[in-house]
Amino acid sequence: MKRSFALALSASLLASAAFAGGPVVVMEEEEVVAEKPASSAGLLPLLLVPIILCVALCGGDDEEEQPPPP
């Protein structure tokens, strides 16, 4: 009795798994990555910093000219 019950139970478990559904097909989609346009955004601050520093530190000729002594 136990053997026939175990046989019927194993057959029902295997049969339900065997007919559970069709194959699962996983399709991988390729990701489309937009290209960034070439720009000089990274180079621009490197050029502007020395120019701004030179303008600030070199300064101009703000002093008034002294007339020559008589």
C-alpha distance (Angstrom), angle and dihedral (degrees) to the residues before:
residue distance angle dihedral
M1 . . .
K2 3.78 . .
R3 3.75 90.9 .
S4 3.80 94.8 52.1
F5 3.81 90.5 45.6
A6 3.84 90.8 51.1
L7 3.79 90.5 46.8
A8 3.81 92.4 50.3
L9 3.79 91.7 46.0
S10 3.81 93.8 49.7
A11 3.82 91.1 45.7
S12 3.80 91.8 51.7
L13 3.80 92.4 48.1
L14 3.80 93.3 47.9
A15 3.79 93.6 43.7
S16 3.79 93.3 51.0
A17 3.81 90.9 50.9
A18 3.79 92.4 45.7
F19 3.81 93.9 53.4
A20 3.79 97.2 34.8
G21 3.78 96.0 112.9
G22 3.74 147.2 -55.9
P23 3.77 128.0 -65.8
V24 3.77 118.2 -69.0
V25 3.79 113.0 -126.7
V26 3.79 116.5 -162.9
M27 3.76 114.4 -159.3
E28 3.79 115.1 -162.1
E29 3.76 113.7 -146.1
E30 3.76 119.7 -148.4
E31 3.76 114.9 -121.0
V32 3.77 114.4 -125.2
V33 3.79 110.1 -138.4
A34 3.77 116.3 -164.5
E35 3.77 113.2 -134.3
K36 3.75 117.2 -122.5
P37 3.78 114.1 -124.5
A38 3.76 115.6 -112.0
S39 3.77 109.9 -102.3
S40 3.76 139.8 161.6
A41 3.81 94.6 -126.6
G42 3.81 91.5 121.7
L43 3.78 93.6 47.4
L44 3.78 97.5 46.7
P45 3.84 98.0 72.3
L46 3.79 90.1 47.9
L47 3.80 89.7 56.9
L48 3.79 96.9 41.4
V49 3.83 97.9 50.2
P50 3.85 96.2 63.0
I51 3.80 91.6 43.1
I52 3.82 92.6 51.3
L53 3.81 91.2 45.8
C54 3.80 91.5 50.3
V55 3.79 92.1 49.9
A56 3.81 91.7 48.2
L57 3.81 97.6 43.6
C58 3.80 101.8 33.9
G59 3.75 90.9 48.6
G60 3.72 125.0 176.9
D61 3.75 134.7 -84.6
D62 3.80 97.4 -82.3
E63 3.77 97.1 155.1
E64 3.78 117.8 103.2
E65 3.73 114.8 -118.7
Q66 3.78 113.8 -108.1
P67 3.76 115.0 -131.2
P68 3.79 112.0 -117.7
P69 3.81 113.3 -96.6
P70 3.87 114.3 -100.5
